[in-house]
Amino acid sequence: MSTVTSNSAHRSETPPDPQGTPAASGTPPRTAGTSAWRIVAAREISVKLTNRSFLLSTLVTLALIVGAIGLQLYLADSMGKITVAVADQQAGRIADQAEQLAVQADQDVEITVRQESSAAQVREAVRSGDAEAGLLFEGGRWVLVGDTGQNDIAATWIGAAVQSKALADNAQAAGTSLTALTQGAEVKHVLLSADETPEGAVRMTTYFFGFLFYLAAVLLGAALATSVVEEKQNRIVELIASSVPLRSLLVGKIVGSTLLALAQMALFCLVGIGGLVATGEQDFLADISSGLGWFLVFYVVGIVVLACLFAAAGALATRSEDIQSTTTPVNAITALVFIVGVTVSGNVREILSFIPLTSTVTMPARVLAGETAWWEPAAALGLSIAAAVLIVGVSSRVYRRALLQTDRKLSFRQVMKLTD
């Protein structure tokens, strides 16, 4: 605080230049607030883009997303394909019929028949892994052979094919037809809310964006707090404060961190959308498109609030060792928002969707699920913005008052008793 006072006194004693230029008194000219925050934001972005930890965390997250997409492609390609070993043509025809039944049910199943010369060789093919299952007719009944466990695809569709063949044989023996025998056995599937997003898509999208919000808040928030305390610990902030208004310094750091968070989110979303297209999930992408805009809007507001909180937490610390203790409450809030956002449902989610910060995840999830009236997301966003203005104001006051206290660690209560 003594630095600010001396600077103020020095400026008051130095007569202004008649032309409006800074007096040649040795005091660095203060950069205009409208341009200072842009300079700070550009510097914040350039520093982060050259920071090894930031780049590594981004690459690791991208690798996880690409790996998840690759795993999904692999599972989709392999789980629907099985080989069935048979010892006669009748078993082969049943295996072929099983595949036809799966296709009729709109299931991506491919069954390959492996012809063996005997039942012993069928069992050996299954035991060695050359076939996922074997089909034998023994003791007047069909036997599905597995190795260490039952193959669900074989059990479902070969079982259905065997039942269909048995019904056809029994109907012929009774002098009737399979169509007459199964009349009235069909089930028509009707969706009561066909225009709403499926529940599984809502859960997956909510988890994805909730995780991105948590990741951006933790990584960028910790980097922001570290940047603040390093400038404070090295007393560089005293020189910066003589040229740049502290409010502009805070705004620049928040803008830079928010833009980086948005850039990260856009990159991750583009990779995720590319993965959906690559896996043939265009229908899933169409289902979630209605809520993507709301996720983005609430994401921006939430990141701005958390950036302010992390900057204030960094200003409370005096040394790098103090960051963990001063940022712990903010990290706890971030974790709570993520956990609550992806786990709650029903009336609890409806209530939390109007509470600032928790609405960052819960309200877009409700919009995606088709649970909201037209005014609800707008009202929740208005409440979030109002809370953001209040939090930004308080955080800015803490930041300005604590930043130049370079000789001691302060608590929130102590900072609020100081004057600007």
N, C-alpha and C positions, 0 to 999 in steps of 0.2 A: 504493500500500500504506500510505503514511503516513496517508491519510485514514481507512482502516479502523481503523488502530491508535488514532488520536486519538478516533474515535467510540467504540471499545470502551472506551478508558480513561475517557472522559467518562461513559459509561453505568455503568461500575463504580463511579465516585465518587459518583454520584447515587443516593441511597437510593430504593428503590421506594415507591410510594404504597401505603398500607395497604389501600386499596380496590381495588388492582389496576390503577389508571389510570396513565398515564405521568406522571412527575414534571414539574413545571413548571420545566424547566431551560433551555428555549430550543431543545432538540434535537427535531426533528420526530419524532413517534411512528412506529415501524415498523409497517407494515400487516401483518396476519396473513398467513402464507404461503398459507393455504387460499383466501383471497380476493384476494390481491395478483396472483396469476397470471391470474385472471379479468379483473381490471382492465387488466393489461398486454395480454392477448389482445384484449379489446374495443377498446383503443386502437390496437393493431396493425391490426386489421381496418378500423377507421374511417379510419385514415390511408391505407391501401392503396386503399380504395374511393373516396377523393377524390384519389388520385394519378393525374395525367394519363397517365403512361407505362403504368401498370398497366391503366387503362381502355382506352387505345389498343391495347395488345397484345392484350387480350381481344377487342376489336371486330375487329381485323385477323384474328385466328385464326378467329373466327366467320364473317367474310367469306370466308375461304379455304374453310371447310367448306361454307358455303352455295354458294359459287362452284363447288366440285367437284361438289356435288349437282346444281346447275343444268346444268353441263357434261354430266354423265352423262345427265340427262333429255333434253338437246338431242341428244346423240349417239344415245341410244336411239330418239329420235323420228325422227331424220333418216337415220341410217346404214342402217336397214332399209327405207328407201323410195327407189325409183329409178324413173325414167321411161325407157322403151325406145321408140325411134322405129322404125316399121316402114313398109314400102311396099305390103304386101298382107295379105290376111286370114289366109293360112296362117302368116305370121310372127307375127301377132297371137295366133293360137291357141296357138302354141308359147310365147309370153310368158305367156299365161294359165296354161298347163300348168306352167310353171316356178314360178309363185306357188303353185299347188296342191301341187307337190312339196315346196316349202319349208314350207308349213303342215303337211303330213303328217309332216314331220321335226321338228315342234314348233319351228320357227324363225319369229321375228317379222319376216317379209318382206312388203313390199307393192310390187307391180310395176304401174305405170301404163303403158298402151299409148298412144303418140302416133302417130296415123295421118298419114302423109305421102303425097303423090301420086307421088313418084319416089325413086329411090335417091339422086339428087343432093340432094334436100331432106332425106332422112334424114341424110346426112353433114353438111349445113349445120346441122341441129338439134343434132347432137352437138357440132359445132365451136363453135356459139354458146352452148352450155351449157343449152339448152332440154331436152336429154335427156342422161342419163348414159351411154347406150349406144344403138347402133342394130343391128337385125338384118335382114340381107339374104340373099337366095338368089341367088348369082352363080356361074356356071361349074360348075353341078351340085353346089355345096356351100354350106353355111350359113356366113355371115361375120358375126362379131360386131365391130362398129365402136366404137372408143373415140377419145378426143381425145388427151390427153397421157399417159394411162396406162390400164391395164386395171381395170375395175370388178369387184371380187371377187364381189359378189353376182350380177351378170349372168353372169360367167364360170362360177360354180358351178352356179346353178340353170337358166339357159338352156342351158348345156352339158348338164346332166342331162336336160332336156326334149328336146333334139335327139337325144340318144342313145336315150331312151325311144321317140321317134317312129320312129327308124331301125330299132330292134329290132322294133317292131310291124309296120312295112312289110316288113321282111325275113322275119319269121315268116309273114306272110300270103302272101308270094310263095313260101315254101317249103311251104305247105300245112299249117302248124301255127299255134299260138297263142302270144301273148306270155307267158302264164302257164306254158305247157309249156316254152317256151324258157328262161325265167328260173328254173325250178324248182331249188331248192337254192342259189340265189344270195343268199338273205337272211342277214343276220348278226344274231344276238341278242346284246344288250349285257347283261352280268351284272356287278354290282358285288360284289366280295368283301368289302368293308367298308362296306356301305351305311349302317350306323348311325353311322359316324364322320364328323367334319366334313371337307368337301372341303379339299384342300391349299391351293387358292387363297383360300378363306375364312380359313384359319388365317394365311396370310401377310398378308393385308390387315388383319385384326384385330390381329395382333401389331405391325405397323408403326404402326397408328393409336394404340394404347395406348402403345407405346414412344415415339412422337413426343410424345404428351401428357405423359408422364413427363419427358421431356427438356425440353420447353417450360416446364412448371411449375417444375422444378428450377432452370433457368437464370433465368427471370424473377423468381420469388419469392425464390430464393436470393440473387440479386444485390441485390434490394431489401432483403432482410433484412440482408445484410452492410453495405450502405450505411447503413441505419438505425442499426446498432450503431456504426459508425465515426463517424457524424455526432454521435451522443450523446457519444461519447468525445472527439471533436475539440473540441466546444463545452463540454466539462466538465460537461454536464448530468448525466452518469451519476453524478458524485460526489454530486449532490443526490438523485438517485433512489436511490442505494445507501444513503443515510441513512434512507430511509423504506421501501424494498422490499428484501427479501433477494435477492441476485444470482441464486440458484437459481430463485426465483419469477419474476424478470425473464426469465431464459432460457426457463423453461417457458412463460410467457405468450407470448413471441415465437414459440416453436415451435408452440404450439397455434393461435395466430392465423394463422400462415403455412400450417399444414396444413389448417385449415378453409377458407381461401381457395383452396388448391389443389384440395381436394375439391369446392368449389362450382364452380370453373372446369371441372373434369372432368365433373361432373354436367351442367352447361350444355352442354358440347360433345357429351356422349353423347346428351343429349335431342335436340339438333339433328341429330346423326348418325342416331339411330333414326327421327326424323321424316323424314329424307331417304330412308332405306331403305323406309319405308312409302309415301312419295310416289312412289318409283320402282318400286313393286311387288315389292320384294325381301324379302317376308315370310319366304320360305324361308331366305334368307341369315341373317335375324335369328334364326330358330329354330335354325339350325345353330350360331351362335356363343353362344347364350344360356347354354350349359353352362359356359363359361369366364369369363363376365363377373364373377361374384362373386369368383373367385380373382384376377382382374386388380385388382379394387378393394381386396381385403385386402392383397395384396403392394404395391400402389401406396401405401397409407397408411404401411406400415412403411418403405418406401424414402424417402418424402418426409420422414418424421420424422428419419431418419438424416441425410439431406442438409441439412435445416434446421439440425440441430445443427452439422454441419461448416461450413456457411456462417456461422453465428453465431460460431463459434470463429475462423474465418478473418477475419471482420470485427473481432473483438476484438484480433487480432494486429496490425492496422493502426493507425496513429496519425492519418493524414490520408486524405482521400478518394482522393488520388493513389496510395495504397498498396494499394487494394482489389484492383486487377487482379493484382498480384503475389501477394497472399496467397490469393486465391480461384482462381488458376490450377490448382493441383492438384485442387481439388474439381470445377472445370469439366471437367478432363480425365477424371476418374473418371465424371462424368455422361455425357459424350460416349461414353466407352468402353462403358458399360452399354447405351446406346442402339444403337450400331453393332453390338456383339456380339449383343445381343438379337434384332435383326432380320435378321442375316446367317447365324448359325451354324445347323447342323442335325445330325441323327444323334447319334453318341456324344458329340460335343463339346457339343451343346446339353443332352444328358442330364447331363453332368458339371457344366456351368455352372448348371443349374437347382437345384443344391444349394448353390451358393456365394452368400453374402449379397450383396445389391445386384444382381448379374447375374441372380439368381433372380427379381427383380422383373418381368422381361419373359419370361425363358425358361421358368420353371415354368408360368405360366398358359398359355403357348403350347403346351406339351406336354399340359396338361390338355385344352385345346381340341382338340388333334389326336388325343386318345384314346390317348396313349402311356404313361400313368401308371397305376400301381396305386393303390388307395384311400389308402394310407399315405404315398405320396411327397410330395404337396403339403403334407400336414400336417407331415411331417418337415422339409421345406424351410422352411416357415413358422416352425417352432420354431427352426431354426438362424438364420433371419433375425432373429427376435425376440431371441435370445440375443446375436447380434452387435450388434443395435441397442442393447441395454442396455449392452454394453461400450463402444460408440462414443459413446453419449450420456453415459456416465460420464466418459470421457476428454475429450470436447468440453466438458462442463460444467466440468471442472477447468481446462482451458485458458481457457475464457470467464471464469471467476471470477478467475483469477490475472492475466490480461492486461488485463481491462477497465479497471481503475483505473490502469494504467500509461500515463498520458496524455502523457508527455514523450518517449517513444521507441518506435520500431518494434521488435517482438520476433520472434524465431524460435521455432519449436515447442520446440526444445531448451532455449532460455533460459527459456521459460515453465514448463517442467516442473521447473526448478530452484528456482522461486519457491515461496513458501508462501502459503496462503490468508490 
